[in-house]
């Protein structure tokens, strides 16, 4: 079997890659029948010579490979006919901007496998960059807080080499006795928690967080039932919220009234209650000064997230009075960090972590006739048609949605 690691061609450039040089070498040792070719790139976080030095072929043409692995969408003009591709296609939610890309899969007889739907038998995702979004999001949130209150400055995450360097910089600052609220219990929020713990910030329980004052910085990590309650008063479980979010109302207000920094890493889907509205932000009791919105749902559950920000310009201000963008350093203006491609700021670590997951959960299926069904569940297109699992996209393909 011959795998090609493709060059990332989307703009702005993405430095991530599915497999690091070390992981490629490891896989070649594990699977004797495997051949890996890496398409030459001057953007990738790992240099071509790092692959060559480990005996990995670096080439200008991967069209002879059976499977092509990438991270972001491949431009339509670069798609190779009749190939199997794995990347984040951003089509499974009927994203209008990528309808032509999905049609191109069909027209070019491409077998498309989307990383986002590589799942185990319980339908849980097995590969993701979420942890690294949380790691960088937490760092950026602390950095934004320092700039907002003019107490310390940190370099951008993209200027540092790896997570350890981020941690080292964070541990060189003095953080006042602030309260940090972190929503979520999944990969994203646990990545953020990892950074807060590395800073030795004390974690406290919900009731203590709300009711007590502390002489040191503290944080609380919330699951969905900590800030959402059923309309009928029943207390059920997280799965009930995930399946029936419309049956809940949000009571995040009690956290917003005592928090200085909010880091979002929570579950949200259509029908879920919003955490706070523009009206909520105008309340004199609303205390949050900085929002690190890792989820970055525009005009969604976090009302001050009115646009995505960028790695180049990661912070903007939300003025609760005008409900428009403003200078984030002004009093009364909330500083918002809403970069929507955070793992790109830590490309080597993110690539290594993702590659470890792909190697563990996906690679065996190439050699054991997909006995776990992971490839079957993730395959979107075959023989110029949508597979049964993705037939819901037909109206999207036809331009009817």
Legacy VTK file of the C-alpha trace (Angstrom):
# vtk DataFile Version 3.0
C-alpha trace
ASCII
DATASET POLYDATA
POINTS 401 float
0.000 0.000 0.000
1.293 3.422 -0.949
0.340 6.524 1.074
1.033 10.089 -0.040
1.340 12.963 2.438
0.105 15.908 0.380
1.299 19.514 0.419
-1.170 21.911 2.076
-2.311 24.382 -0.550
-5.102 26.308 1.153
-4.606 30.000 1.948
-3.641 31.200 4.500
-0.953 28.492 4.634
-1.381 25.677 7.158
1.844 24.240 8.580
0.269 21.070 10.005
0.717 17.594 8.567
-0.852 14.216 9.304
2.409 12.413 10.082
5.676 13.784 11.455
8.942 12.327 10.136
9.315 10.123 13.240
5.776 8.787 12.893
6.378 7.965 9.222
9.501 6.004 10.167
7.613 4.212 12.927
4.774 3.221 10.577
7.189 1.879 7.972
8.711 -0.316 10.660
5.292 -1.565 11.791
3.834 -2.234 8.322
6.356 -3.916 5.984
4.026 -3.561 2.987
3.626 0.196 3.469
5.270 2.830 1.286
5.066 6.510 2.282
5.820 9.407 -0.032
5.823 13.001 1.183
5.005 15.759 -1.284
7.663 18.471 -1.028
6.561 21.601 0.856
8.261 24.792 2.004
5.369 25.557 4.369
5.129 22.410 6.482
6.221 22.561 10.142
8.660 19.726 9.435
11.218 20.389 6.708
11.679 18.093 3.722
15.149 17.168 4.941
13.740 15.983 8.265
11.830 13.324 6.314
14.739 12.530 4.006
17.081 12.087 6.959
14.856 9.265 8.208
14.708 7.568 4.837
11.266 8.903 3.863
10.845 9.637 0.165
10.177 13.326 -0.574
8.743 13.824 -4.068
7.123 16.437 -6.284
4.375 14.093 -7.495
2.223 11.764 -5.351
-0.197 10.754 -8.094
1.012 7.134 -7.979
-0.120 6.754 -4.339
-3.230 4.786 -3.370
-4.278 7.036 -0.466
-3.627 10.764 -0.070
-3.582 12.305 3.420
-3.952 16.016 4.159
-5.302 18.425 6.743
-7.285 21.216 5.071
-9.405 21.244 1.908
-7.573 20.486 -1.325
-8.241 23.115 -4.028
-10.459 21.626 -6.716
-7.858 22.109 -9.438
-5.356 20.030 -7.431
-7.615 17.037 -6.813
-6.328 13.912 -8.572
-8.861 11.719 -10.364
-9.886 8.340 -8.935
-8.002 8.679 -5.639
-8.824 8.069 -1.974
-8.454 11.282 0.042
-8.495 11.962 3.774
-8.779 15.585 4.970
-11.186 17.981 6.664
-13.538 18.761 3.776
-15.908 21.071 5.706
-18.857 19.769 3.718
-20.644 17.417 6.115
-22.625 20.282 7.681
-23.657 21.550 4.229
-21.257 24.487 4.334
-22.317 26.528 1.316
-18.804 27.714 0.522
-17.676 24.144 -0.172
-20.558 22.802 -2.262
-18.403 22.919 -5.387
-15.732 20.898 -3.607
-18.162 18.103 -2.769
-19.415 18.095 -6.352
-15.813 17.812 -7.497
-15.384 14.640 -5.428
-18.276 13.119 -7.339
-17.229 14.362 -10.759
-13.615 13.204 -10.315
-14.648 9.800 -8.901
-12.837 10.508 -5.642
-13.374 8.360 -2.574
-13.568 10.960 0.173
-13.015 10.135 3.850
-13.467 13.105 6.173
-11.328 13.206 9.336
-14.287 14.659 11.211
-16.320 11.465 10.786
-13.624 8.916 11.551
-15.397 7.312 14.504
-15.307 4.159 16.601
-18.220 1.746 16.962
-19.794 4.079 19.530
-19.715 6.914 16.960
-17.125 8.857 18.956
-14.464 10.694 16.965
-11.023 9.102 17.070
-8.886 11.861 15.489
-9.051 15.582 16.175
-6.982 18.705 16.755
-9.273 19.866 19.573
-6.772 19.412 22.382
-4.357 21.791 20.672
-7.091 24.356 20.079
-7.648 24.258 23.839
-3.943 24.546 24.636
-3.415 27.562 22.395
-6.814 29.046 23.291
-5.974 29.073 26.991
-2.563 30.621 26.332
-4.142 33.264 24.087
-6.809 33.933 26.703
-4.208 34.609 29.415
-2.179 36.689 26.955
-5.279 38.718 26.067
-6.056 39.300 29.746
-2.578 40.713 30.329
-2.957 43.103 27.408
-6.494 44.089 28.435
-5.596 45.038 32.015
-2.083 46.204 31.050
-0.382 43.982 33.633
1.901 41.784 31.483
2.756 40.966 27.886
3.339 37.595 26.274
4.545 36.751 22.754
2.075 35.272 20.297
1.813 31.500 20.464
2.929 31.194 16.836
6.280 32.731 17.833
7.003 29.868 20.233
8.103 26.371 19.286
5.919 24.043 21.316
3.555 23.656 24.245
6.375 23.577 26.771
7.579 26.991 25.620
4.039 28.315 26.058
3.957 26.916 29.576
7.368 28.377 30.402
6.233 31.856 29.317
3.011 31.585 31.318
4.939 30.634 34.431
7.051 33.764 34.142
4.105 36.120 34.644
2.339 37.228 37.795
-1.386 36.683 37.588
-3.602 38.546 40.035
-6.345 36.853 42.046
-8.699 36.510 39.100
-11.446 33.977 38.494
-11.423 31.957 35.278
-14.441 30.000 34.089
-13.876 27.189 31.579
-16.821 25.488 29.895
-16.716 21.936 28.572
-15.255 18.565 29.477
-14.069 17.341 26.072
-10.796 17.487 24.139
-10.840 21.273 23.708
-11.596 22.168 27.308
-9.247 19.524 28.679
-6.467 20.990 26.524
-7.192 24.367 28.118
-7.314 22.775 31.576
-3.895 21.256 30.945
-2.484 24.766 30.539
-4.223 26.194 33.607
-2.934 23.272 35.670
0.573 23.776 34.262
0.375 27.347 35.594
-0.529 25.896 39.012
-3.805 27.809 39.050
-6.049 26.331 41.715
-9.149 24.478 40.530
-12.221 24.957 42.736
-15.740 23.573 42.804
-18.800 25.336 41.436
-20.272 26.519 44.726
-16.958 27.773 46.120
-16.238 29.539 42.832
-19.533 31.390 42.927
-19.672 32.224 46.628
-16.112 32.659 47.856
-13.341 35.190 47.388
-9.781 34.018 46.907
-6.372 35.631 47.351
-4.957 33.715 44.371
-6.117 33.002 40.801
-8.624 30.143 40.572
-10.609 28.410 37.877
-13.660 26.205 37.588
-14.334 23.712 34.787
-18.020 23.314 33.997
-19.922 20.547 32.308
-23.145 21.354 30.471
-25.384 20.654 33.470
-23.495 23.168 35.611
-24.863 26.016 33.495
-27.973 24.538 31.872
-31.184 23.419 33.562
-34.173 21.566 32.140
-37.241 23.722 31.635
-39.358 21.151 33.508
-36.975 21.060 36.487
-35.873 17.468 36.035
-32.225 16.638 36.700
-31.149 14.003 34.172
-27.728 13.597 32.554
-25.395 15.080 29.991
-26.699 12.841 27.223
-30.187 14.212 27.732
-28.834 17.704 27.110
-26.904 16.574 24.037
-30.011 14.912 22.609
-32.598 17.484 23.720
-30.892 20.865 24.081
-34.124 22.693 23.272
-35.537 21.414 26.585
-33.002 23.456 28.556
-32.406 27.037 29.622
-29.016 28.485 30.456
-28.067 29.861 33.867
-24.506 30.874 33.035
-25.305 34.342 34.407
-24.211 33.341 37.915
-20.718 32.616 36.564
-20.576 35.753 34.410
-21.223 37.855 37.520
-18.091 36.613 39.319
-15.607 35.816 36.495
-12.847 37.913 34.976
-11.827 35.595 32.119
-14.011 33.128 30.237
-12.541 30.293 28.134
-15.072 28.422 26.009
-14.570 24.795 25.074
-18.129 23.545 25.367
-20.565 21.458 23.365
-22.993 23.505 21.287
-25.361 22.604 18.497
-28.444 24.101 16.904
-31.193 24.345 19.498
-28.847 24.694 22.463
-29.518 27.708 24.696
-27.159 30.674 24.374
-24.766 31.289 27.262
-25.259 35.031 27.312
-27.003 37.588 25.134
-26.111 41.157 24.229
-28.649 42.261 26.814
-26.939 40.131 29.469
-23.589 41.790 28.695
-25.082 45.244 29.286
-26.030 44.313 32.841
-23.926 46.146 35.449
-23.460 42.754 37.154
-21.717 41.251 34.108
-18.065 41.076 35.147
-16.210 39.215 32.390
-13.463 41.358 30.843
-11.948 38.822 28.437
-13.522 36.049 26.367
-11.325 33.393 24.771
-13.884 31.841 22.451
-12.202 28.694 21.177
-15.502 27.460 19.726
-15.901 30.641 17.663
-19.593 30.356 16.746
-20.389 33.708 15.152
-23.543 35.427 16.464
-24.098 32.291 18.496
-24.093 31.311 22.168
-21.514 33.935 23.158
-22.973 37.252 22.069
-19.728 39.234 22.015
-18.236 36.894 19.370
-19.316 38.941 16.372
-16.586 37.748 13.995
-13.635 35.369 13.907
-10.236 36.858 14.601
-6.986 35.806 12.986
-3.583 34.600 14.075
-2.159 37.842 12.708
-4.735 39.985 14.557
-6.159 37.774 17.320
-7.972 40.265 19.569
-10.846 42.660 19.016
-13.142 44.547 21.342
-16.914 44.257 21.762
-18.691 47.364 23.011
-21.856 46.327 24.903
-23.446 49.769 24.402
-23.000 50.097 20.643
-23.002 46.293 20.093
-20.138 46.843 17.664
-16.411 46.314 17.445
-14.306 48.759 19.453
-10.847 49.210 20.975
-10.492 46.270 23.374
-8.305 48.266 25.780
-11.134 50.715 26.598
-12.964 50.461 29.910
-16.251 48.627 29.535
-15.220 46.983 26.254
-14.821 43.185 26.312
-11.624 41.820 24.786
-12.480 38.896 22.497
-10.007 36.294 21.248
-11.829 34.218 18.624
-9.164 32.750 16.363
-10.844 29.923 14.444
-7.705 27.944 13.517
-5.840 27.855 16.833
-3.960 24.537 16.318
-2.114 26.210 13.423
-0.206 28.229 16.032
1.308 25.057 17.439
1.799 23.061 14.241
4.480 20.592 15.317
2.780 19.517 18.544
-0.629 19.425 16.857
0.727 17.300 14.007
2.425 14.850 16.358
-0.717 14.463 18.466
-2.999 14.019 15.470
-0.604 11.562 13.829
-0.478 9.437 16.973
-4.285 9.158 16.941
-4.462 8.425 13.208
-1.766 5.764 13.521
-3.477 4.072 16.452
-7.092 4.166 15.345
-7.124 4.413 11.553
-3.985 2.867 10.094
-4.799 -0.735 11.161
-7.974 -0.587 9.049
-5.886 -0.264 5.886
-4.355 -3.664 6.609
-7.107 -5.670 8.341
-9.875 -5.225 5.784
-11.427 -2.475 7.937
-12.639 -4.954 10.505
-13.713 -2.153 12.877
-15.733 -0.393 10.141
-13.986 2.912 10.738
-13.313 3.527 7.038
-16.805 2.450 6.077
-18.364 4.941 8.496
-16.190 7.816 7.256
-16.523 7.257 3.505
-18.600 10.032 1.981
-18.351 9.215 -1.733
-17.882 6.107 -3.873
-18.136 5.537 -7.637
-19.255 9.107 -8.229
-22.115 8.974 -5.700
-22.751 9.759 -2.061
-22.634 6.747 0.241
-25.782 5.830 2.150
-24.554 7.406 5.399
-24.090 10.728 3.617
-27.117 10.648 1.333
-28.540 13.508 3.434
-26.154 15.744 1.486
-27.871 15.117 -1.863
-30.010 18.274 -1.730
-26.871 20.206 -0.808
-25.049 18.702 -3.784
-27.985 19.607 -6.029
-27.991 23.212 -4.805
-31.418 22.907 -3.159
-30.104 23.771 0.302
LINES 1 402
401 0 1 2 3 4 5 6 7 8 9 10 11 12 13 14 15 16 17 18 19 20 21 22 23 24 25 26 27 28 29 30 31 32 33 34 35 36 37 38 39 40 41 42 43 44 45 46 47 48 49 50 51 52 53 54 55 56 57 58 59 60 61 62 63 64 65 66 67 68 69 70 71 72 73 74 75 76 77 78 79 80 81 82 83 84 85 86 87 88 89 90 91 92 93 94 95 96 97 98 99 100 101 102 103 104 105 106 107 108 109 110 111 112 113 114 115 116 117 118 119 120 121 122 123 124 125 126 127 128 129 130 131 132 133 134 135 136 137 138 139 140 141 142 143 144 145 146 147 148 149 150 151 152 153 154 155 156 157 158 159 160 161 162 163 164 165 166 167 168 169 170 171 172 173 174 175 176 177 178 179 180 181 182 183 184 185 186 187 188 189 190 191 192 193 194 195 196 197 198 199 200 201 202 203 204 205 206 207 208 209 210 211 212 213 214 215 216 217 218 219 220 221 222 223 224 225 226 227 228 229 230 231 232 233 234 235 236 237 238 239 240 241 242 243 244 245 246 247 248 249 250 251 252 253 254 255 256 257 258 259 260 261 262 263 264 265 266 267 268 269 270 271 272 273 274 275 276 277 278 279 280 281 282 283 284 285 286 287 288 289 290 291 292 293 294 295 296 297 298 299 300 301 302 303 304 305 306 307 308 309 310 311 312 313 314 315 316 317 318 319 320 321 322 323 324 325 326 327 328 329 330 331 332 333 334 335 336 337 338 339 340 341 342 343 344 345 346 347 348 349 350 351 352 353 354 355 356 357 358 359 360 361 362 363 364 365 366 367 368 369 370 371 372 373 374 375 376 377 378 379 380 381 382 383 384 385 386 387 388 389 390 391 392 393 394 395 396 397 398 399 400
